[in-house]
């Protein structure tokens, strides 16, 4: 009889083994386009909720500026390399760039920072061809990407929010410790589910806004794998 073809080994692409690795207290963040309209409204809340996890941000031509937050100012540089040259270290990149600039922004993160582990793409309508190149390059460097067109991730137990506005303007009220993990393509619905659970007396562990673009980087299969290994 002819030999049957081997089944694909999806475990080869599982970079996240457990949900508790997705948003941790040890994560340190760099934000591209930190002075943009959306990011300057969201990042101060995320920074404060997470105990001060954003180490610096970038905005071309704005080196020396500071984004004010309840925990103090976040320094701004022209690019990632400048911030790292000043001694700032990070393992999470957050992208608030326009669609055409996302690919180059993610590639900059990966090329200049060997310690990079995760990237959150908040931008919507990232070109599919660019998304496929991002996925390939990120996997080759063992970097997990979330998004695009997402609101990032959050962990109620670790009291950490990475990326966008999960939990709204008062995440400490919405993201209560519990036993339910949430995965949704809608960032707003992810927050709504957490709020409904809280009202019913339940809480959450990890909340993930996977994004609504055509290309989703952190898939339901990868989520299920991390969920099955979460203690």
Backbone as numpy.savetxt, mean C-alpha at the origin, in Angstrom:
# Nx Ny Nz CAx CAy CAz Cx Cy Cz
0.65 -44.14 -22.05 -0.19 -42.95 -22.05 0.69 -41.70 -22.05
0.22 -40.64 -22.75 1.01 -39.42 -22.77 1.08 -38.80 -21.38
2.22 -38.22 -21.09 2.44 -37.61 -19.78 1.63 -36.32 -19.66
0.90 -36.18 -18.55 0.10 -34.98 -18.35 0.99 -33.80 -17.97
0.59 -32.63 -18.48 1.33 -31.42 -18.17 1.19 -31.08 -16.69
2.27 -30.61 -16.10 2.24 -30.23 -14.68 1.34 -29.02 -14.47
0.63 -29.03 -13.35 -0.22 -27.89 -13.01 0.64 -26.70 -12.61
0.15 -25.48 -12.91 0.91 -24.29 -12.52 1.10 -24.23 -11.00
2.29 -23.83 -10.58 2.58 -23.72 -9.16 2.44 -22.26 -8.74
1.23 -21.89 -8.32 0.97 -20.50 -7.97 1.77 -20.05 -6.75
2.21 -21.01 -5.92 2.97 -20.64 -4.74 4.26 -19.93 -5.10
4.72 -20.06 -6.33 5.95 -19.39 -6.75 5.81 -17.87 -6.71
4.59 -17.35 -6.74 4.41 -15.90 -6.79 3.80 -15.34 -5.50
3.70 -16.15 -4.47 3.15 -15.67 -3.20 4.24 -14.96 -2.41
4.24 -13.65 -2.44 5.23 -12.88 -1.70 4.75 -12.57 -0.28
3.43 -12.58 -0.08 2.84 -12.36 1.25 2.35 -13.70 1.77
2.94 -14.17 2.85 2.59 -15.48 3.39 1.46 -15.42 4.41
1.30 -14.29 5.08 0.26 -14.16 6.09 -0.25 -12.72 6.11
-1.52 -12.54 6.44 -2.11 -11.21 6.43 -1.41 -10.25 7.39
-0.83 -10.77 8.47 -0.20 -9.88 9.44 1.10 -9.26 8.92
1.52 -9.65 7.70 2.71 -9.04 7.09 2.36 -7.81 6.24
1.07 -7.58 6.00 0.67 -6.58 5.02 0.82 -5.15 5.52
0.47 -4.89 6.76 0.62 -3.55 7.34 1.14 -3.72 8.76
2.41 -3.45 8.98 3.03 -3.73 10.27 3.57 -2.46 10.91
3.82 -2.55 12.21 4.35 -1.40 12.95 5.78 -1.06 12.53
6.47 -2.00 11.91 7.85 -1.76 11.47 7.94 -1.09 10.10
6.84 -1.05 9.38 6.85 -0.47 8.03 7.17 1.02 8.07
8.03 1.43 7.15 8.37 2.84 6.98 8.10 3.22 5.53
7.55 4.42 5.32 6.92 4.76 4.06 7.55 5.97 3.39
7.65 5.90 2.06 7.97 7.05 1.22 6.80 7.27 0.27
6.38 8.54 0.08 5.22 8.86 -0.74 5.63 9.69 -1.95
5.32 9.20 -3.14 5.57 9.97 -4.35 4.41 10.94 -4.58
4.75 12.20 -4.87 3.76 13.28 -5.06 3.03 13.55 -3.75
3.79 13.69 -2.69 3.21 13.85 -1.35 2.49 15.18 -1.17
2.79 16.16 -2.03 2.15 17.46 -1.91 0.96 17.63 -2.86
0.56 16.54 -3.52 -0.62 16.59 -4.38 -1.88 16.81 -3.57
-2.96 17.21 -4.24 -4.20 17.55 -3.55 -4.72 16.40 -2.69
-4.75 15.18 -3.25 -5.29 14.04 -2.50 -4.34 13.59 -1.41
-3.06 13.45 -1.74 -2.11 12.90 -0.77 -1.92 13.83 0.43
-1.88 15.14 0.21 -1.68 16.04 1.35 -2.89 16.06 2.28
-4.04 15.58 1.79 -5.22 15.49 2.64 -5.31 14.18 3.39
-4.67 13.13 2.86 -4.78 11.79 3.44 -3.58 11.41 4.30
-2.38 11.72 3.83 -1.16 11.26 4.49 -1.04 11.72 5.94
-1.37 12.98 6.30 -1.25 13.35 7.72 -2.06 12.47 8.67
-3.27 12.07 8.25 -4.09 11.19 9.09 -3.47 9.80 9.20
-3.02 9.26 8.06 -2.38 7.94 8.07 -1.12 7.96 8.93
-0.34 9.01 8.79 0.91 9.17 9.55 0.63 9.17 11.05
-0.36 9.94 11.46 -0.69 10.05 12.88 -1.26 8.74 13.41
-2.19 8.12 12.67 -2.81 6.86 13.09 -1.75 5.77 13.26
-0.74 5.78 12.40 0.28 4.72 12.38 1.47 5.03 13.27
1.41 6.09 14.04 2.49 6.40 14.97 3.68 7.08 14.33
3.49 7.64 13.14 4.59 8.35 12.48 5.42 7.47 11.57
4.77 6.83 10.58 5.50 5.85 9.75 5.96 6.39 8.40
5.62 7.63 8.05 6.05 8.20 6.78 7.35 8.95 7.00
8.43 8.50 6.38 9.75 9.09 6.64 10.04 10.28 5.74
9.55 10.25 4.49 9.68 11.41 3.60 8.82 11.21 2.37
8.67 12.30 1.62 7.92 12.23 0.38 8.66 12.98 -0.71
8.17 12.85 -1.94 8.82 13.54 -3.06 7.82 14.44 -3.79
8.36 15.54 -4.33 7.61 16.47 -5.18 8.67 17.25 -5.95
8.82 17.00 -7.24 9.87 17.65 -8.03 9.86 19.17 -7.86
11.04 19.73 -7.57 11.16 21.17 -7.39 10.77 21.67 -6.02
10.40 20.77 -5.11 9.91 21.18 -3.78 10.83 20.74 -2.65
12.07 20.40 -2.97 12.99 19.99 -1.91 13.07 21.07 -0.83
13.00 20.64 0.41 13.04 21.58 1.52 11.67 21.91 2.08
10.61 21.62 1.33 9.26 21.82 1.85 8.96 20.76 2.92
7.91 20.98 3.67 7.50 20.05 4.73 5.98 19.91 4.69
5.50 18.67 4.80 4.06 18.42 4.93 3.73 18.33 6.41
2.90 19.26 6.88 2.55 19.30 8.29 1.62 18.15 8.66
1.85 17.53 9.82 1.00 16.46 10.34 0.87 16.65 11.86
-0.09 15.97 12.49 -0.23 16.08 13.95 1.01 15.62 14.72
1.87 14.84 14.07 3.08 14.35 14.74 4.34 15.08 14.28
4.16 16.19 13.59 5.31 16.93 13.09 5.41 16.87 11.58
6.34 17.63 11.02 6.46 17.73 9.58 7.15 16.55 8.92
6.71 16.21 7.70 7.34 15.18 6.89 8.18 15.89 5.83
9.50 15.62 5.76 10.35 16.32 4.79 10.05 15.90 3.35
10.26 16.85 2.43 9.99 16.64 1.01 11.28 16.80 0.21
11.48 15.91 -0.75 12.66 15.94 -1.63 12.22 15.93 -3.09
13.17 16.22 -3.97 12.87 16.20 -5.40 12.61 14.78 -5.90
13.32 13.79 -5.34 13.20 12.41 -5.78 13.59 11.46 -4.66
13.40 10.18 -4.89 13.66 9.17 -3.87 15.13 9.10 -3.51
15.99 9.18 -4.49 17.43 9.06 -4.23 17.92 10.16 -3.28
17.39 11.38 -3.43 17.79 12.47 -2.54 17.42 12.17 -1.09
16.21 11.66 -0.88 15.78 11.34 0.47 16.63 10.25 1.10
16.96 9.25 0.32 17.80 8.17 0.83 19.22 8.66 1.11
19.70 9.57 0.29 21.04 10.13 0.50 21.11 10.91 1.81
19.97 11.42 2.28 19.91 12.13 3.56 19.74 11.18 4.74
19.77 9.87 4.47 19.73 8.89 5.54 18.37 8.29 5.85
17.35 8.63 5.07 16.01 8.08 5.32 15.89 6.68 4.74
15.34 5.76 5.52 15.17 4.37 5.08 13.68 4.01 5.08
13.27 3.24 4.08 11.86 2.83 4.00 11.74 1.49 3.29
10.64 0.79 3.54 10.39 -0.49 2.87 9.05 -0.50 2.14
8.29 0.61 2.22 6.99 0.72 1.57 6.95 1.99 0.73
6.54 1.84 -0.53 6.38 2.99 -1.40 4.91 3.23 -1.69
4.48 4.49 -1.61 3.10 4.87 -1.90 3.10 5.81 -3.11
2.25 5.51 -4.10 2.28 6.23 -5.37 1.00 7.04 -5.58
1.15 8.35 -5.66 0.03 9.25 -5.95 0.27 10.00 -7.27
1.02 9.41 -8.18 1.38 10.06 -9.43 0.26 9.97 -10.47
0.29 10.82 -11.51 -0.63 10.67 -12.64 -0.42 9.32 -13.33
-1.41 8.78 -14.04 -1.31 7.44 -14.65 -0.05 7.22 -15.49
0.30 8.18 -16.34 1.43 8.00 -17.24 2.77 7.96 -16.52
2.80 8.43 -15.27 4.06 8.48 -14.52 4.21 7.34 -13.51
3.17 6.52 -13.34 3.19 5.47 -12.31 4.29 4.45 -12.56
4.41 3.97 -13.80 5.43 2.96 -14.11 6.82 3.44 -13.72
7.18 4.64 -14.15 8.51 5.15 -13.84 8.69 5.37 -12.34
7.61 5.78 -11.66 7.70 5.98 -10.23 7.96 4.69 -9.47
7.24 3.63 -9.83 7.45 2.33 -9.19 8.84 1.80 -9.53
9.26 1.95 -10.78 10.60 1.49 -11.17 11.68 2.23 -10.38
11.47 3.54 -10.12 12.43 4.29 -9.32 12.54 3.70 -7.93
11.40 3.42 -7.30 11.39 2.79 -5.99 12.24 1.52 -5.99
11.97 0.64 -6.95 12.61 -0.67 -6.98 14.10 -0.57 -7.28
14.46 0.31 -8.19 15.85 0.39 -8.62 16.78 0.99 -7.56
16.30 1.98 -6.82 17.20 2.68 -5.89 17.13 2.16 -4.47
16.13 1.31 -4.15 15.98 0.84 -2.77 15.88 -0.68 -2.71
16.97 -1.31 -2.36 16.99 -2.78 -2.26 16.18 -3.30 -1.09
15.82 -2.42 -0.16 15.04 -2.83 1.02 13.53 -2.75 0.76
13.12 -2.35 -0.43 11.70 -2.20 -0.73 10.98 -3.55 -0.67
9.81 -3.57 0.00 9.03 -4.80 0.13 7.62 -4.67 -0.45
7.02 -3.46 -0.35 5.63 -3.27 -0.76 5.46 -1.92 -1.44
4.53 -1.89 -2.42 4.18 -0.64 -3.10 2.66 -0.53 -3.15
2.13 0.62 -2.80 0.69 0.91 -2.88 0.46 1.91 -4.01
-0.31 1.53 -5.03 -0.61 2.44 -6.13 -2.03 2.96 -5.96
-2.16 4.24 -5.61 -3.46 4.85 -5.41 -4.06 5.35 -6.73
-3.22 5.61 -7.71 -3.63 6.17 -9.00 -4.60 5.24 -9.72
-5.61 5.84 -10.38 -6.53 5.04 -11.19 -6.17 5.15 -12.67
-6.64 4.17 -13.44 -6.44 4.11 -14.89 -4.97 4.04 -15.30
-4.22 3.21 -14.57 -2.84 2.93 -14.98 -2.89 2.10 -16.26
-2.17 2.48 -17.31 -2.20 1.70 -18.56 -1.88 0.23 -18.31
-2.67 -0.66 -18.92 -2.52 -2.09 -18.67 -1.11 -2.57 -19.02
-0.56 -2.08 -20.12 0.80 -2.49 -20.50 1.80 -2.09 -19.42
1.65 -0.90 -18.87 2.53 -0.45 -17.80 2.35 -1.32 -16.55
1.09 -1.66 -16.25 0.81 -2.50 -15.08 1.48 -3.86 -15.20
1.46 -4.43 -16.39 2.08 -5.74 -16.59 3.59 -5.65 -16.41
4.21 -4.57 -16.87 5.64 -4.39 -16.69 5.98 -4.18 -15.22
5.13 -3.43 -14.53 5.34 -3.23 -13.09 5.28 -4.56 -12.35
4.28 -5.38 -12.67 4.13 -6.68 -12.02 5.36 -7.55 -12.24
5.83 -7.62 -13.48 6.98 -8.46 -13.81 8.24 -7.99 -13.08
8.50 -6.70 -13.11 9.70 -6.16 -12.47 9.62 -6.32 -10.96
8.44 -6.08 -10.39 8.27 -6.19 -8.94 8.46 -7.63 -8.47
7.86 -8.58 -9.19 8.02 -9.99 -8.81 9.48 -10.41 -8.88
10.20 -9.92 -9.88 11.62 -10.27 -10.03 12.44 -9.77 -8.85
11.98 -8.70 -8.21 12.68 -8.13 -7.05 12.00 -8.45 -5.73
11.02 -9.37 -5.74 10.30 -9.78 -4.53 9.59 -8.61 -3.84
8.97 -7.76 -4.65 8.21 -6.62 -4.14 6.73 -6.85 -4.40
5.89 -6.79 -3.37 4.46 -6.96 -3.52 3.80 -5.62 -3.81
3.02 -5.56 -4.89 2.31 -4.34 -5.26 0.83 -4.49 -4.93
0.21 -3.41 -4.46 -1.23 -3.36 -4.20 -1.84 -2.26 -5.06
-3.05 -2.47 -5.53 -3.72 -1.50 -6.42 -3.87 -2.11 -7.80
-3.99 -1.28 -8.83 -4.02 0.18 -8.72 -5.46 0.65 -8.47
-5.59 2.00 -8.35 -6.89 2.60 -8.06 -7.47 2.03 -6.77
-6.63 2.02 -5.73 -7.06 1.47 -4.45 -6.91 2.52 -3.35
-7.34 2.17 -2.15 -7.13 3.03 -0.98 -6.12 2.42 -0.02
-5.34 1.46 -0.51 -4.28 0.90 0.32 -4.76 -0.21 1.24
-4.05 -0.36 2.36 -4.32 -1.44 3.30 -4.26 -0.88 4.72
-4.84 -1.64 5.66 -4.82 -1.24 7.07 -4.89 -2.47 7.96
-4.37 -2.36 9.15 -4.40 -3.45 10.12 -4.79 -2.89 11.48
-5.96 -3.30 11.97 -6.46 -2.76 13.24 -5.62 -3.22 14.43
-5.09 -4.43 14.37 -4.28 -4.95 15.47 -2.94 -4.23 15.55
-2.35 -3.96 14.40 -1.06 -3.26 14.37 -1.22 -1.75 14.41
-2.48 -1.26 14.28 -2.77 0.17 14.29 -1.96 0.89 13.21
-2.05 0.36 11.99 -1.27 0.89 10.87 -2.14 1.01 9.63
-1.96 2.11 8.90 -2.64 2.31 7.62 -1.59 2.73 6.60
-1.56 2.03 5.47 -0.59 2.32 4.42 -1.31 2.73 3.15
-0.97 3.89 2.60 -1.54 4.30 1.33 -2.63 5.33 1.48
-3.88 4.89 1.30 -5.00 5.82 1.23 -5.81 5.92 2.49
-7.09 6.24 2.30 -7.94 6.67 3.41 -8.83 5.57 3.98
-8.36 4.34 4.07 -9.18 3.29 4.69 -9.51 3.68 6.13
-10.77 3.55 6.50 -11.20 3.95 7.83 -11.63 5.39 7.91
-11.51 6.13 6.79 -11.96 7.51 6.75 -11.05 8.46 7.51
-11.62 9.58 7.93 -10.85 10.61 8.63 -10.56 10.26 10.09
-11.25 9.24 10.60 -11.03 8.81 11.99 -10.86 7.29 12.02
-9.75 6.78 11.46 -9.57 5.32 11.36 -9.57 4.61 12.70
-9.17 5.30 13.78 -9.16 4.65 15.08 -10.56 4.31 15.57
-11.58 4.99 15.01 -12.96 4.70 15.39 -13.56 3.58 14.55
-13.16 3.50 13.28 -13.73 2.51 12.35 -12.99 1.18 12.41
-11.68 1.23 12.50 -10.86 0.01 12.46 -10.65 -0.51 13.88
-11.60 -1.29 14.35 -11.53 -1.88 15.69 -10.97 -3.29 15.62
-10.18 -3.68 16.62 -9.60 -5.02 16.65 -10.68 -6.09 16.65
-10.50 -7.10 15.81 -11.45 -8.20 15.76 -10.89 -9.37 14.99
-11.78 -10.18 14.42 -11.35 -11.43 13.79 -11.70 -11.53 12.31
-12.20 -10.45 11.71 -12.66 -10.50 10.32 -11.67 -9.79 9.40
-11.21 -10.48 8.36 -10.38 -9.86 7.33 -11.28 -9.40 6.19
-10.97 -8.25 5.61 -11.80 -7.68 4.55 -10.97 -7.46 3.30
-11.51 -7.94 2.17 -10.87 -7.73 0.86 -11.96 -7.26 -0.10
-11.79 -6.07 -0.66 -12.80 -5.52 -1.56 -12.13 -4.68 -2.63
-12.71 -4.68 -3.84 -12.16 -3.83 -4.89 -12.48 -2.36 -4.63
-13.45 -2.08 -3.78 -13.84 -0.71 -3.47 -13.25 -0.28 -2.14
-12.47 0.79 -2.18 -11.91 1.31 -0.94 -12.98 1.81 0.00
-13.96 2.53 -0.54 -15.04 3.05 0.31 -15.86 1.91 0.92
-16.08 0.85 0.15 -16.86 -0.27 0.66 -16.07 -1.04 1.71
-14.74 -1.08 1.57 -13.90 -1.71 2.59 -14.11 -1.01 3.93
-14.12 0.31 3.89 -14.37 1.09 5.11 -15.79 0.87 5.62
-16.76 0.82 4.70 -18.16 0.62 5.09 -18.35 -0.73 5.78
-17.74 -1.78 5.24 -17.85 -3.11 5.84 -17.29 -3.07 7.27
-16.12 -2.46 7.44 -15.52 -2.37 8.77 -16.43 -1.63 9.73
-17.08 -0.57 9.23 -17.99 0.21 10.07 -19.22 -0.60 10.47
-19.79 -1.34 9.51 -20.95 -2.19 9.81 -20.58 -3.28 10.82
-19.41 -3.87 10.65 -18.96 -4.91 11.58 -18.83 -4.35 12.99
-18.26 -3.15 13.10 -18.11 -2.52 14.41 -19.47 -2.30 15.07
-20.44 -1.83 14.29 -21.79 -1.58 14.80 -22.42 -2.86 15.34
-22.10 -3.99 14.69 -22.67 -5.28 15.08 -21.85 -5.97 16.18
-20.79 -5.30 16.65 -20.00 -5.86 17.72 -18.80 -6.66 17.27
-18.48 -6.60 15.97 -17.34 -7.31 15.42 -16.21 -6.32 15.12
-15.03 -6.85 14.94 -13.90 -6.02 14.56 -13.14 -6.66 13.41
-12.08 -6.00 12.96 -11.32 -6.49 11.81 -9.87 -6.80 12.16
-9.25 -7.57 11.30 -7.81 -7.80 11.38 -7.16 -6.93 10.30
-7.04 -7.47 9.09 -6.46 -6.73 7.97 -7.54 -6.35 6.98
-7.54 -5.09 6.56 -8.47 -4.61 5.54 -7.68 -4.24 4.29
-8.13 -4.76 3.14 -7.41 -4.55 1.89 -8.33 -3.99 0.83
-7.96 -2.84 0.29 -8.63 -2.28 -0.87 -7.81 -2.71 -2.10
-8.31 -3.68 -2.84 -7.52 -4.25 -3.94 -7.44 -3.33 -5.13
-8.41 -2.42 -5.29 -8.41 -1.51 -6.42 -9.41 -1.91 -7.49
-9.69 -0.96 -8.40 -10.70 -1.17 -9.43 -10.16 -1.11 -10.85
-8.85 -0.98 -11.00 -8.30 -0.95 -12.36 -8.46 -2.31 -13.03
-8.24 -2.34 -14.34 -8.34 -3.61 -15.07 -7.33 -4.62 -14.56
-6.16 -4.14 -14.16 -5.10 -5.03 -13.68 -4.99 -4.88 -12.17
-5.30 -5.94 -11.43 -5.22 -5.94 -9.98 -3.98 -6.70 -9.55
-3.12 -6.06 -8.77 -1.83 -6.65 -8.43 -1.91 -7.70 -7.32
-2.73 -7.45 -6.28 -2.87 -8.41 -5.19 -4.22 -9.09 -5.37
-4.18 -10.30 -5.90 -5.40 -10.99 -6.36 -6.11 -11.71 -5.23
-7.37 -12.14 -5.45 -8.09 -12.94 -4.45 -7.35 -14.23 -4.10
-6.65 -14.82 -5.08 -5.89 -16.04 -4.80 -4.78 -15.76 -3.80
-4.08 -14.66 -3.99 -3.01 -14.29 -3.06 -3.57 -13.94 -1.69
-4.72 -13.27 -1.67 -5.38 -12.96 -0.40 -5.77 -14.23 0.34
-6.37 -15.18 -0.39 -6.80 -16.44 0.23 -5.61 -17.19 0.82
-4.49 -17.17 0.11 -3.28 -17.84 0.61 -2.82 -17.19 1.93
-2.76 -15.85 1.96 -2.33 -15.15 3.18 -3.34 -15.35 4.31
-4.62 -15.38 3.97 -5.66 -15.59 4.98 -5.53 -16.97 5.62
-5.26 -17.97 4.80 -5.18 -19.35 5.31 -4.00 -19.55 6.25
-2.99 -18.69 6.14 -1.81 -18.81 7.00 -1.80 -17.84 8.17
-2.87 -17.04 8.28 -2.90 -16.02 9.33 -3.36 -16.64 10.65
-2.63 -16.39 11.71 -2.95 -17.02 12.99 -4.25 -16.50 13.60
